[in-house]
Amino acid sequence: MLLLLRILSFTVGAATAWRVLDGTMTSPLFKVPELVLGSALVIASLMPRGVAPTALIAASTYALGVFSVSLANHLAPGHAMEPLLIAAMAVNLTTLLLLFPRGSHH
């Protein structure tokens, strides 16, 4: 499961960074945050096995926050919805739900 989440996080991070560097992003407001989140997801997916879950949780949380603000921007009248944004958010949410520690040690 961790390997699949690493591959998905790497893919989302690399695709996000590529969109920024390629110039296909339409909103200049999100260029720096999305470049940072792309880098964070790629770096977290390449971490050693012992720290990878924690790194993926942190990077996915940041990515989900940036993508949520971007989604709110796209919900304004006149903006087209991007299905890739929803898919990236789904990957980040799945990563959080599967890796976040659960238990009764409260």
C-alpha positions as CSV (number, residue, x, y, z in Angstrom):
1,M,0.0,0.0,0.0
2,L,2.8,2.4,0.9
3,L,4.5,1.8,-2.5
4,L,1.2,2.6,-4.3
5,L,0.7,5.8,-2.3
6,R,4.4,6.8,-3.0
7,I,3.9,6.3,-6.7
8,L,0.6,8.3,-6.7
9,S,2.1,11.1,-4.7
10,F,5.2,11.3,-6.9
11,T,2.9,11.4,-10.0
12,V,0.7,14.2,-8.6
13,G,3.8,16.1,-7.4
14,A,5.7,15.8,-10.6
15,A,2.6,16.7,-12.7
16,T,1.9,19.7,-10.6
17,A,5.5,21.0,-10.8
18,W,5.5,20.3,-14.5
19,R,2.4,22.4,-15.1
20,V,4.0,25.3,-13.2
21,L,7.3,25.0,-15.0
22,D,5.8,24.4,-18.4
23,G,3.6,27.5,-18.2
24,T,0.3,25.8,-18.6
25,M,-1.0,27.1,-15.2
26,T,-3.5,29.9,-15.7
27,S,-3.4,31.5,-12.3
28,P,-0.3,33.3,-11.3
29,L,-1.4,33.5,-7.7
30,F,-0.8,29.7,-7.2
31,K,2.5,29.3,-9.1
32,V,4.8,29.3,-6.0
33,P,2.5,27.3,-3.7
34,E,1.9,24.7,-6.3
35,L,5.6,24.5,-7.2
36,V,6.4,24.0,-3.5
37,L,3.7,21.3,-3.1
38,G,4.9,19.5,-6.1
39,S,8.4,19.5,-4.7
40,A,7.2,18.4,-1.3
41,L,5.2,15.5,-2.7
42,V,8.1,14.3,-4.8
43,I,10.6,14.6,-1.9
44,A,8.2,12.9,0.5
45,S,7.6,10.0,-1.9
46,L,11.4,9.4,-2.2
47,M,12.0,9.3,1.6
48,P,13.2,6.2,3.3
49,R,10.5,3.7,4.5
50,G,10.7,4.7,8.1
51,V,9.9,8.4,7.6
52,A,7.9,8.1,4.4
53,P,4.4,7.9,6.0
54,T,5.0,11.0,8.1
55,A,6.5,12.9,5.2
56,L,3.6,11.8,2.9
57,I,1.0,12.9,5.5
58,A,2.7,16.4,5.9
59,A,3.1,16.9,2.1
60,S,-0.4,15.6,1.3
61,T,-1.9,17.9,4.0
62,Y,-0.2,20.9,2.5
63,A,-1.2,19.9,-1.0
64,L,-4.8,19.4,0.0
65,G,-4.9,22.9,1.5
66,V,-3.4,24.5,-1.6
67,F,-5.7,22.5,-3.9
68,S,-8.7,23.4,-1.8
69,V,-8.0,27.1,-2.2
70,S,-7.4,26.6,-5.9
71,L,-10.7,24.8,-6.2
72,A,-12.5,27.6,-4.4
73,N,-10.9,30.0,-7.0
74,H,-12.3,27.8,-9.8
75,L,-15.8,27.8,-8.4
76,A,-16.1,31.5,-9.1
77,P,-18.4,32.3,-12.0
78,G,-16.8,32.0,-15.4
79,H,-14.0,29.6,-14.5
80,A,-13.9,26.1,-16.0
81,M,-13.6,23.2,-13.6
82,E,-10.4,21.1,-13.9
83,P,-10.9,17.3,-13.4
84,L,-7.2,16.9,-12.7
85,L,-7.5,19.1,-9.7
86,I,-10.3,16.9,-8.3
87,A,-8.2,13.8,-9.0
88,A,-5.2,15.2,-7.3
89,M,-7.3,16.1,-4.3
90,A,-8.6,12.6,-4.2
91,V,-5.1,11.2,-4.2
92,N,-4.1,13.5,-1.3
93,L,-7.2,12.7,0.7
94,T,-6.7,8.9,0.2
95,T,-3.1,9.2,1.3
96,L,-4.2,11.0,4.5
97,L,-7.0,8.5,5.3
98,L,-4.8,5.5,4.8
99,L,-1.6,6.7,6.5
100,F,-2.9,8.8,9.4
101,P,-2.4,6.8,12.6
102,R,-5.5,5.3,14.1
103,G,-5.9,3.8,17.5
104,S,-7.4,4.1,20.9
105,H,-4.4,5.6,22.7
106,H,-5.9,9.0,23.4
